[in-house]
Every structure is written in structure tokens, then in C-alpha cells.
Amino acid sequence: MSIAELIALASVRSGKRQKALAEEMGHSDSTRLSKISSGRLSADASEIVYLAGAAELPAIETLARIESERHPELAGVWKKVIAQDEQWRKRRDSNPR
């Protein structure tokens, strides 16, 4: 998934325009997401995680996918992060309180 696809999906699923999403993230520049989508700016991890939530996607997995696409040389690191997250979820789910 590209960052542009994530922004579009977040907008559709949340029912909000990019400007509203940017404002919710605390950005005074209402065109920030448009600039990120077009590649003129780079999203940081917090923005990706916020957009994943707006798009109703798992945050860690979405962050890992975006970062793997942006930095293919680090894809192995992100695969490990996803595997660790999955292991944690399985342990959590197998130990109900």
C-alpha cells in the first residue's frame, strides 16, 4: 500500500476530506496530506498510524507496509516487526483475563 492509497482510504472510510484529517492531526497546513500524497512531503510514523486508524486498518502492519515500500532495504526489519506483533497478539488472545 502506498501512502497515497492510505490517505485516500482514510478519507473514504472516515468520510472526511484531507483538510479535515490534517486539522485533526494538528497541522495548520491544510494541504499537508495533499503534499504527502503527491510525494512533495514525507509522512512521519505518527501520521501513518493516525491515517491507519482513520482507514480502519491495523496500525503496526500499515506502518510496516508503508515503510517497507518507502525503504525497501529495510523491508526485513519491518517483516520482523509484523511477526513480533502477531506473536504478541496470539499470546494476548490465548490468555484471557
C-alpha positions in Angstrom: 0.0 0.0 0.0 1.3 3.4 -0.9 0.9 6.5 1.3 -1.4 8.0 -1.4 -3.6 4.9 -1.2 -3.7 5.1 2.6 -4.7 8.8 2.5 -7.5 8.1 0.0 -8.7 5.1 2.0 -8.6 7.1 5.3 -10.7 9.9 3.7 -13.2 7.5 2.3 -13.7 5.3 5.4 -13.7 8.3 7.8 -16.0 10.3 5.5 -13.6 13.3 5.9 -11.7 15.4 3.4 -8.0 15.5 3.6 -8.1 19.0 5.0 -10.2 17.8 8.0 -7.9 14.8 8.6 -4.9 17.2 8.6 -6.6 19.5 11.0 -7.4 16.6 13.3 -3.7 15.7 13.3 -2.9 19.3 14.4 -1.5 20.6 11.2 -2.0 24.2 10.4 -1.2 23.5 6.7 -4.5 22.1 5.4 -2.7 21.0 2.2 -0.2 18.8 4.1 -1.9 15.5 3.2 -2.1 16.5 -0.5 1.6 17.2 -0.4 2.3 13.9 1.2 0.1 12.1 -1.3 1.9 13.7 -4.2 5.3 12.9 -2.8 6.3 16.5 -2.1 6.4 15.8 1.6 7.1 12.6 3.6 4.7 11.4 6.2 6.1 10.6 9.6 5.2 7.5 11.6 2.6 9.3 13.7 0.8 10.5 10.6 0.8 7.0 9.1 -0.6 5.5 12.3 -3.3 8.2 12.6 -4.3 7.6 9.0 -4.3 3.8 9.5 -6.8 4.4 12.3 -9.0 6.6 10.1 -8.8 3.9 7.4 -9.8 1.2 10.0 -6.5 -0.7 9.3 -4.1 -2.2 11.9 -1.6 0.5 12.8 1.6 -1.5 13.1 1.0 -3.6 10.0 0.1 -0.5 8.0 3.2 1.4 9.2 5.3 -1.6 8.3 3.9 -1.8 4.8 4.3 1.9 4.1 7.9 2.0 5.4 8.8 -1.2 3.5 7.6 0.4 0.3 9.4 3.7 1.0 12.7 1.9 2.2 12.9 -1.5 0.5 16.3 -2.0 2.0 14.7 -2.1 5.4 11.8 -4.4 4.5 13.3 -7.3 6.5 13.2 -5.2 9.7 9.5 -4.4 9.2 8.8 -8.1 8.5 10.2 -8.9 11.9 8.1 -6.1 13.5 5.0 -7.6 12.0 5.9 -11.1 13.1 6.6 -9.9 16.7 3.3 -8.0 16.7 1.4 -11.2 15.5 3.2 -13.3 18.3 2.2 -10.7 20.9 -1.4 -10.7 19.7 -1.6 -14.5 19.8 -0.2 -14.6 23.4 -2.6 -11.9 24.4 -5.6 -13.6 22.9 -4.7 -17.0 24.4 -4.5 -15.6 27.9 -8.0 -14.1 28.5 -8.4 -12.2 31.8 
